[in-house]
Each structure stands twice: as structure tokens, then as C-alpha cells.
Amino acid sequence: MAGHSKWANTKHRKNAQDIKRSKIFTKIIKEISTSSAKYGSDISQNFQLRNLLEKAHTHNLKKTSINKAIQRSTQNNKQDIFNAMKYAGYSSSGVAIVIYCNTDNSNRTVSSIRSIFSKFNARLIKFNNVKYLFDCFYTIHINLKDYDEKNLLNIVNNSPLIITKKINKNFLKIKIFAKYFKIVKKHFLFYSVFFTNVTIKIIPKIIQNINIDDYNKLKNMIFLLEKLKETTYIIHNGKN
């Protein structure tokens, strides 16, 4: 009986891991489709896609699945195109929540999100009504091996929109507000400098303090939102 129980537990854990892995694969494929459809499949120009391909390889996503995702999006097959969407709302305790999604059916996605919000007496609102509560940054990496370091630092210093700069091993890392990304990118392209990698980070500017019961409800709500296959990123400004 002990051996049978051990096998059952192992099987249960494996099934849970397989489900989690499948969700990760689905999200990465959607992100690849969205990025290649919007910015093209050339990774020398589409740094976002390059970053996603590295992420896919890290999770051992099959090359055939990656290629199919890129091929479908670049062939403009509307049935397979995923759009990046942002949804926002307030929890019952007044915490602001922002949900980033990749979806091929926005009506289905917003219906699923609304259902979860309703379950916790929360309400959906327009993203523009809560974005002032958060700061959105991009961290940009540039490979130092490809450029003269002194010239590169001069280019960085000539841009007043760069918040911080730091040399980390073989990379120059800079931080900017997301709203200035297009301007900064144009500045670097003028000098034929290309970004190696770009990551986004969102930080609450205003923190909403709530009691432990409300915080636990918030965590349960976030858990259900994260389980949606369309969800890619969730941020809130709640704190206990």
C-alpha cells in the first residue's frame, strides 16, 4: 500500500507539473505570435522576439512549435493572431489591479476576467483610469562586444531620457520610462546601435494598505486571474 501511495503521489505531482508546463508553453507561443505579427520575424530588428526565443529555449519549447507560431503570425492568418491587451480594475478593498494578456478573442478574455472580478465583488474599469498609480519602466541591454564602449557611453550621455546606466559584464544596461521607448530607440538607431534585450517592469507609485483578510482575498483573486491561459503579467498596489 505504501508503494502504491508513493506512486499515486508521484503521478499526481507529475500531472500538475505537466499542466503547469503546458500553460507556460501556451503563453510563450502566444507572445511569440504577437511579437512577430507586430514587429516582424527578423530577430536582428525585433529584439522582443529574440528575448522570447531565448525564453522558449530555456523552457525546452520545441523548435517546430516556435516556427509554427512565427509562420502563422507572419502569414496574417487572423484565426491565429494574438493581440496584447491590458485590463484593469479595483478589488473590493480598493486595490488597483492591472492584467496584461495575449488573446485571440478579447470578448472571451474580458468575460473570463469579469467573472473573476464579480466573484470577489471587484469591478473592471478602463486602464487609463488606473495607469497614473503605476510607473512603467524598460530595462534595455546592449552588447558591448558589438560597439566601442567609449562611443556607446557618449551616445547614452547624449540622451536626457535615460534614467540610469550600468555596465554589467559584457552588457550596458540602461533604464528608461516606457513612454519614452520609441524616442530612445530612434536615438540609438541613428547611431546604428541595436538593443540586445528589453524587459518591462511596473512599480506601484501609490500603495494601498489593506487588512490581512482583504489581502488574502486579493491573493485568491490574483491566483484565479493567473490561471487564465491568456494572462501574461499582473501587477497591483495592495499591501498588508
N, C-alpha and C positions, 0 to 999 in steps of 0.2 A: 504493500500500500504506500509505503514511504517513497519507493521508487516511482510509482505511478503519480503521486502528488508532485514530486520534483519535476517529472516530465511535463505535467499539466501546467505547472508554473512557468517552466522554461518556454513552452509553446505559447502561453498567454503573453509573456514578455516579448517573444519574437513577433507575434502578430501585432502587438502595439507598436513595436519598432518599425515594422513594415508599413503600417498605416502612416506613421509619422514621416517616414522616408518618402512615401508616395506623395504626401502633401507638399513636402519640400520640393520634390521633382516638378509637381504641377505648377507651383508658384514660380520656380525658376524658368520653366518653359514659357509661361505667360509673360514674364518680364523680358525674356529674350525676344519673343514675338513683338511685344510693344515697342521695344527699343529699335529693333531692326526695321519695323514698319515706319517708325517716325524719323529715324536718323540714318537709315541705310545699313547695309550689311558689311561695309568696309571698316574693319576694326582699327585701321590706321586713322580714320576720321571719327569713328563712333567709339569713343573711349568708354562710354557706358556699357556698350555691348561687350567690349573687351573685358571689362570688370566682371560682367555677368558670366562670360565664358570661363573665366578663372574660377568663379564661384561654382559653376556647374561641374568643372573638373574636380574641384575639392570634394564635392558630394558624389563623385563617381557616376555622374549622369552620362548615359551612353551617347556617343558621338552622333549616332544615327538620329536620336531624338532631338539633339541640338540642331542638326542640319535641317530636319523636317520643320522645326519651329521657325527657323530663318527663312526657309524656302516658301513656306505658306504665307508668311507676312509680306515678303517682297513680291509675291505674285498677286498681291491685293485681293486675296480670297477673303471677302468680308466675313464669311462664316467663322474664320479662324483668327481674326484680328482682335486683339485685346487692347482696351483703352485704359489709360491711367486716370483714375478718378479719386476725388477727395470728398469725404463726407464728415460732417461734424455735428456735435450736439452737446447737451448738458445732461449730466446724471441727475437723479432726484435730489442729491445733496449739493448741486450747483457746480460740479466739477466739469470743466470743458474737456471734450474728447474729440480728437481728430483721427479719422481712419483713412489710410491710403489703400487703394485697391487696384488690381488689374482685372478687368472684366470684359467679357464679350457680350454681356447683357446687363446694362445698367438698371433696367427695370427690375430684373430678378434680384440683383445685388442690393438695391436700396430697399426692396421689400423684405429681404432677409435681415438687413440691419435694423429696419424699422420694427420688425417683430421682436428682436432682442431688446431694443430700447423700450418698447412698450412693456415687455415683461418686467423691467426694472423701474417702471414709471419715469423713464428718461424721455427726452424729446430731441428730435432731429431739427437742426437749423442750417442755414447756409454757412458754408465755410468762411466766407468773408466776414461774418459776424463774430468769429472767434479768433481769426488769424492774428489780431493785434495782441493776443495773450501769449504768443509764442515767437521766438526768434528762430529763423531757419538759416543754417549755415551750410556751405560746401567746403570740404577739405579736398584740396587738389594736390596730387603728386606729379612731379615732373622728374623724369630720369636724368640725373646729372651726367651719365655716360654719353648722352646724346648731344650735350651742349657745353660750351665753355662756361665754367662756373661764375667767373667774374662778370661776363656779359649777361648771364642769366640773372644775377643779382641786381645788375643795373636796370634790367627790364622790370623786375619786381619793384624796385625802389621808385620807378617812374609811374607806378600806378597807385594813386591815393586810396583806392578802394580795397586794397589788401589789408586785412586786419593784422595778421601775424604771418611770419615766415620762419621756417626752421629747417636746417639741413639734418636729415636723418639717414645715415649711411650713404647709400647711393642715390638718394632722392631729396629733392627740395619740396618741402610741404608748406603750402600756403592756405590761409583760411579767409573766406570772404562771406558776406551776406548773400544768400541765394538770389535775391532780387537783382544783384549786380552781375550775375554769372555771364550773361551774353556780352556785356560791355568788357568784362575782364578777358573772356575768351577771345574776343575780337582784338584786344590789345596784344595778346600773346601771338595770335595768328599773324599779325602784322610783322612780327619778327620771326615768323616761321617756327614758332615753338608750340609743340603739341602736348596736351595733357596725357599722362600715362594712366591715371586713375582719378575718379571723382566719387566721393561719398557724401551723403547728406546726413545732417544731424539737426534735430529740432529740440529746442530747450524752452521750457515754460518761462515766461518773463514774470508772470504773476502766479503765486502759489495759493491754492485753495485748501485751507486746513479743515479736515473733517474728522469726526469721531471714528472709533475702531469699527463699529457696526457698519457705518456708511462706507468705510474703506474696504471692508470685506465684501460688501455688496458690489462695490466698484470692481474689485478684483474678479469676482464671479462673472460680471458683465463683460469685462475685457477678455476673460478666458473664452467665453462663447463667441465673441467677435473674432478672436484669433483663430478659432476653429473653422471659420468660413474659408473656403478654398480660394476666394478672391482676395482675401486680406494679405497685404504685404507689410504694413507698418502701422502701429498705433501709438499715439502719444496723448498724455493727459496731464493736467496740472494739479492733481489731487495729492494730498499728503496727510499722513496721520501723525 
